[in-house]
Amino acid sequence: MSEASLSPNPGSPVMPDERVVTLDVVRGLAVLGILVMNVVEFAMPLAAYENPSHGGGSTGLDRLTWHIQVALFDGKMRALFSMLFGAGLVLITERMERAGRGGAADLLLRRCLWLALFGIVHRFALQWTGDILYAYGLLGLIAIAFRCWRPVPLLLAGVLCLGAFVPASLWQHHQAAKVREQAAQVAVLEAAQQPVPKELSDAKERWERRSAVPKPERHKAEIDAMRGSYATVFAYRWDYHHTFQSAYLYYYFVWDVLGMMFVGMALCRVGFFAGRLPGSVYGISIGFGIVGAALSLAWANAWARTGFSAAELELKLWHDMLHPFVRGIVGLGWASALILLHRAGALRWLTATLMRVGRMAFSNYVLQTVCCTLFFFGYGLGQYGELSRAQTMLVFAAVTAIQIGFSWIWLARFSFGPLEWVWRSLTWWRLQPLRRKATIVDADA
């Protein structure tokens, strides 16, 4: 979400013709594409986000929708967002250095601290369980310290952060496999009519809960709560929100988001997002992205054949170890394709639209939350748990159309999105000009 500008005067508003257009185009894809997965979390029980057997349907068109989501979108758009955020830290620093002004660290720290506050409001007030603003704000405070590193060390730092998922996944697999083994021991003891120690009995219960086929009544309490009043939703999600912005942040997002930020900072320094690299580099990136998507699809097919069983520990292990890398590779494939389109002047209507959406990524990200919560939650239309996975794509299409229309109309008169303007004004401690003073530059300019 970080603003990327080449403006010679860092204290003035960034005018349209001073921005890195390709970065805005890629950001537009990321903010629209992230809703492909997020709409599932808005629409149905949280467990259904990863496992179709928990809600939304797991056969026919619903299953096909899940396969497409896993191959092309799951985690890929968030990876792009994280990389673009890191790129923004570098671009702002470079812009201030070119202008001969210091204070970049102070500016970036304020930006991140305000973003963390926005994230708290977004999660707790607007009830979005998948908020990423808070994580970006907090972890951006760490990334700022590395913004002046050279590309290779930044890339290595990113790979090392993402690599932390390998030992973590191996340990989680070891723990789960131990429970599975203990449950098997119980079966042997019971067959021999031998007493079963409490430790093994508890392990058997845990394994049975894990491997049990989900039943509709399992999520009844969650569905009923989410169809309730705002106060009911607020109370029901309270503990989950706190866990997500505390424990989950520190054992998962710290490696996930920070690793991608470092990668984005490295790629920004070599000119990747500005489209300055040879076309062959972007072509290779697209090729790797296709391979990554194929690997995701192969894994999805393998898991689907098991009936989406949570007992398939080895499949889960491979997914958990490789997913952090695969999603970044696929995300860069998406970005490379858009950069080449822009450079070739092809599909100008598409790149121009994505550019406008990307310039208002912060506002559009929150707009998604407003639209989806009012459609699905009880204090709106109360459609939570009503739609299948495939049907949620209709909601995705409708909200996407709203975002595109909003972006075109708003940017016809103003230089920044509404939340971008608020964020920028708070960061600089003074109100920034909002009305547009220059003709907007299309993505083909």
Secondary structure, DSSP 8 states (H G I E B T S, - for coil): ----B--S-TTS---GGGB-HHHHHHHHHHHHHHHHHHHHHHHS-GGGGT-GGGTT-SSHHHHHHHHHHHHHTTTHHHHHHHHHHHHHHHHHHHHHHHTT---HHHHHHHHHHHHHHHHHHHHHTT--TT--HHHHHHHHHHHGGGTTS-HHHHHHHHHHHHHTHHHHHHHHHHHHHHHHHHHHHHHHHHHTT----HHHHHHHHHHHHHHS---GGGGHHHHHHHTS-HHHHHHHHHHHHHHHTTHHIIIIIHHHHHHHHHHHHHHHHTTTTTT-S-HHHHHHHHHHHHHHHHHHHHHHHHHHHTTS-TT-HHHHHHHHHHHHHHHHHHHHHHHHHHHHHHHHT-SHHHHHHHHHHHHTHHHHHHHHHHHHHHHHSTTTT--TTTS-HHHHHHHHHHHHHHHHHHHHHHHTTBSS-HHHHHHHHHHHTS----B--S----TT-
